[in-house]
Amino acid sequence: MKKLIKTLYHGSPVKINDGIIRIKPGHINGMKTEITAAFATSDFAHACLYATMRSIGDGWKSPRGSDKLFVQKIQPSISGVAYIYELDFDGFEQDGDSDYYSLQDKEIKRTIEIDILQEIINGNIKVYVLQDEVDFSNLSRQESLDLWDRTLRENKFKLYKPVT
């Protein structure tokens, strides 16, 4: 039996004050062209990763359906807050994976503010740091994706434990 989803989540490093998730250009998994939509996920943990990844590290990747964030390098100082926005499921379409999109702006039901460093300390956000120096800068998009996949398969990452 398929689980009935009533709430979706949109993670963002930006506080939205007008109560609306606005449509913006982005990609749906499996599509090469951009669409303009409001994007969301049914997975709260994954929304947390979307909201915090730029504040945590450089060169990040979070496999779909994962609660882990893989980064090339940790930011020198992780601090601040991020936001998870709860949205009604109505009006969303599911992409080829586990994410959702709407071609219209969506009203925010509730805002949840999270402390980024505290979420890492509590183990709610699992951050893994690449242990080898790897230069991704001169690679094509496909070469970069292939290298990420190889480093993930070879388990060249170590769990980040912030000093408290």
SVG drawing of the C-alpha trace seen along z (x, -y; Angstrom):
<svg xmlns="http://www.w3.org/2000/svg" viewBox="-4 -39 50 41">
<polyline fill="none" stroke="black" stroke-width="0.4" points="0.0,0.0 1.4,-3.4 2.0,-5.8 -0.3,-8.9 1.8,-12.0 0.2,-15.2 3.3,-17.3 6.3,-18.2 9.5,-20.0 11.5,-22.7 15.0,-23.4 16.7,-26.7 19.5,-28.7 17.4,-31.8 14.6,-33.0 11.4,-33.6 9.3,-36.4 6.4,-36.6 5.1,-33.0 5.5,-31.8 8.0,-29.4 8.5,-31.0 9.0,-29.0 12.6,-29.2 14.6,-27.4 15.9,-24.0 16.3,-20.4 14.1,-17.4 15.9,-14.1 16.2,-12.5 15.6,-15.7 18.3,-17.5 16.4,-20.8 15.5,-23.2 12.0,-23.9 10.7,-26.7 9.0,-25.2 8.8,-25.1 10.8,-22.1 10.2,-20.0 10.9,-16.6 8.9,-14.2 12.0,-13.5 12.7,-15.9 16.3,-14.9 17.0,-15.5 15.4,-18.9 17.8,-19.7 20.7,-18.8 19.4,-21.0 19.1,-23.9 22.6,-23.5 25.0,-22.1 26.4,-25.4 27.0,-26.5 28.8,-23.3 31.2,-22.7 32.6,-23.2 32.1,-20.7 29.1,-18.8 27.0,-15.9 24.0,-14.3 22.8,-11.1 19.0,-11.1 17.3,-9.3 20.4,-9.7 20.7,-11.5 24.4,-12.0 26.3,-15.0 29.6,-14.4 31.9,-17.4 35.4,-18.0 36.2,-20.5 34.6,-21.8 33.9,-25.5 36.4,-27.2 33.5,-28.2 30.2,-26.4 27.5,-28.5 24.2,-30.0 20.7,-28.8 18.8,-27.3 15.1,-26.9 12.8,-24.0 9.4,-25.0 6.4,-22.7 4.1,-22.7 0.8,-21.1 1.2,-18.2 -1.7,-19.5 -0.5,-20.7 2.8,-18.9 3.9,-16.3 6.5,-13.6 9.7,-13.5 11.4,-10.2 12.8,-9.8 11.6,-11.0 11.4,-14.7 8.4,-16.8 7.7,-19.9 4.9,-22.4 4.6,-24.8 3.0,-27.3 4.2,-29.3 3.4,-27.4 2.2,-28.8 4.3,-27.9 2.3,-26.1 5.1,-26.3 8.7,-27.4 11.2,-25.4 14.5,-27.1 17.5,-24.8 20.9,-25.6 23.3,-24.1 26.3,-23.2 23.9,-21.8 22.3,-19.5 25.7,-18.2 26.7,-17.7 23.4,-15.9 24.0,-13.6 20.9,-14.8 23.1,-15.9 25.8,-13.4 28.8,-15.1 31.5,-13.1 34.7,-14.9 36.9,-13.7 40.3,-12.6 42.3,-12.9 43.2,-16.1 41.2,-15.8 41.1,-18.6 37.6,-18.8 38.1,-22.3 39.1,-21.4 36.7,-18.6 33.6,-18.5 30.3,-18.0 30.3,-14.3 33.9,-13.8 33.2,-15.4 30.1,-13.2 32.1,-10.1 34.9,-11.1 32.4,-11.7 30.8,-8.3 34.3,-6.6 35.3,-8.3 32.0,-7.4 32.4,-3.7 36.0,-3.7 34.8,-5.1 37.4,-8.0 35.4,-10.0 35.6,-10.4 32.7,-11.3 33.1,-14.9 33.0,-15.4 33.0,-19.1 35.0,-20.1 32.6,-21.2"/>
</svg>
